[in-house]
Amino acid sequence: MPSPRAAAPRPLRPAVVVLSAMLLGAAAPGADLAGQSPERTLPRAGTSGLAFTLPYGADVGIGLRRLLSGDRSLGLGVNLGYGRVELERDGGTPREERTRLSVSVEPDLRFYRRRAGPVLPFVAVAARAGFEHASGGSEGWSLGTSVGMGAEWLAAERVSIAGSIGLGVNLAWSEEDDRRATSLSVGTSHSRLSLILYF
């Protein structure tokens, strides 16, 4: 039975670098980022926004966000993924390459520390449900939840860029050739950067 090939260590994602810089900027309430006025604020409660996940590889995402009262916002995102997975049979050979398709739904709730910018730190609680199908008949489901911190940069009037990083728990199970496998993992998690257009 084919088994997933061990993934090579990934270089630090640009999104993590950008998010770290945003969090450092958020630590200084009076900071002026990219020449923007620190008086810029989130739109009023009741405002909605359309969020686009900045592409990473072949994965794309789109979602909706709603600003609530009490310095909170609620979001719902849908992510679609496409790629190729290299498998190898027990013993190391022969190798096999399969096409992977995935979809996930991710609601999240953010608690902002303040509404005045230009960089707004927040605490985020999120959940995730995903499905993945690979050519050859293998399928997998996953459920996860995470909590962490992030920042939203008010780049312009009703335009922002946001991301978060934290700790997550993920439960996954898969099925292939009438064989089933289940796994539970705990580790760091981070959202990709997203562009939000409020209207």
Stockholm file with secondary structure:
# STOCKHOLM 1.0

chainA/1-199         MPSPRAAAPRPLRPAVVVLSAMLLGAAAPGADLAGQSPERTLPRAGTSGLAFTLPYGADVGIGLRRLLSGDRSLGLGVNLGYGRVELERDGGTPREERTRLSVSVEPDLRFYRRRAGPVLPFVAVAARAGFEHASGGSEGWSLGTSVGMGAEWLAAERVSIAGSIGLGVNLAWSEEDDRRATSLSVGTSHSRLSLILYF
#=GR chainA/1-199 SS CCEECCCCCCCCCHHHHHHHHHHHHHTSTTCCCTTCCTTCBCCCTTCEEEEEEEEETTEEEEEEEEEETTTEEEEEEEEEEEEEEEEECTTSCSEEEEEEEEEEEEEEEEEESCSBSSEEEEEEEEEEEEEEEETTTEEEEEEEEEEEEEEEEEEETTEEEEEEEEEEEEEEEEEETTEEEEEEEEEEEECCCEEEEEC
#=GC SS_cons         CCEECCCCCCCCCHHHHHHHHHHHHHTSTTCCCTTCCTTCBCCCTTCEEEEEEEEETTEEEEEEEEEETTTEEEEEEEEEEEEEEEEECTTSCSEEEEEEEEEEEEEEEEEESCSBSSEEEEEEEEEEEEEEEETTTEEEEEEEEEEEEEEEEEEETTEEEEEEEEEEEEEEEEEETTEEEEEEEEEEEECCCEEEEEC
//
